[in-house]
Amino acid sequence: MPAMQEIYQQYGPDDFVILAVNNTQADNLADIQNFVDERGLTFPILLDNTGQVSAAYQVRSLPTSFFIDREGIIREVVIGSPMAEALLRTRAENLISEEN
């Protein structure tokens, strides 16, 4: 999450959008809000209350990160954490440069 916040501050929200999706079936809202506040996260965190998003994207392990281009095509899936800032930065820059 710290790496995502760093990239979001540098590139987003115009060039690179980050949307976190929390599987709220496993968490409670107070814990999610505390997590966000403690880490100073400013990118949107969506709640998957029913598990429909996880099912639609066939998420089998948490965390799972999807890199989706401007056309809505999944370009890469990264399973597991922590995601290094260098990996995230490289993927973001590749997507940004391809689309411009």
N, C-alpha and C positions, 0 to 999 in steps of 0.2 A: 504493500500500500504506500509506503513512503516513496518508492520509485515512481509509482503511478501519479502521485501528487506532484512530484517534481516535473514529470513530463507534461502533465496537465497545465501546470503553471507556465511552462515554457512554450508549449505549442497550442494549447487549447484556449477556448473551445472552437475557434474558427478553423484551424488546420487539422486538429486531431482531437476527436471526441472520445472521452472515456466515460463509459457507463458501467458502474458496478451493479451486479445483480446479487442480492442477498437471498439465499434460500431461507425464508423466514419460518419454514416448517421446523427448522432445527434451532432457531434462535428466537429470543423475544425482543420486542421493539426497544425496550429500555437498554438492553445490552448493546444493540446495534447503535443507538444514539450515543451511548458512552464511548464506544469504539471510535466513532466518527469524530466526536468532540476531542477526545484525548489525542488523536493523531492530526487534528486540524485539516481534515479532508474537505475539499470544496467541490469536487466533481460529484455529479448525481449518483446516488445509490438507490437503485430501484428495488422493490420488494416483490419476490416471487412467492406470494402467499399460498398458492395452490400447487406449486411444483410444475405448472404448465410450461414455463420457460425452460426449466431444466430438462423436462421431457422432450420439448421441441428441439433443443440443441444437443440432445443425447449426452448430457453431462453425467458422467459416472464417478467422477472424483472431484473434490474441491481442494483448492481452487482450480478452475479451468478458465483460461483466457482466450478470447477469440479476437483475431485481428481481421476486421471487416473493411473492405474498401468502400469508396463512395458509391459504388454501384450496388452495394449490399452483398457482395460475394465474400464468403469466408476465405481468407487468404492463408491463414495459419491458425493452428490451435496449439496452445502451450498448456500442458497439464502439470500441476504441482507448483510449489513455491519454495523459497521466495524467488520472485522474478528479479533478476539483477537489473539495475538501472541501465547498464550498457546494452543488454538484450532489448529492453523496452525501447530505448532511444533509437537503436538501429532499426527495429521494426517500424517505429513511428516515422522516422526519416525516410525509409524506403517507400512506405505508403504515400507519404506527402509528396515525394519527388515524382512518383509514378502518376499521380493524379493531376499535377500542374503542368 
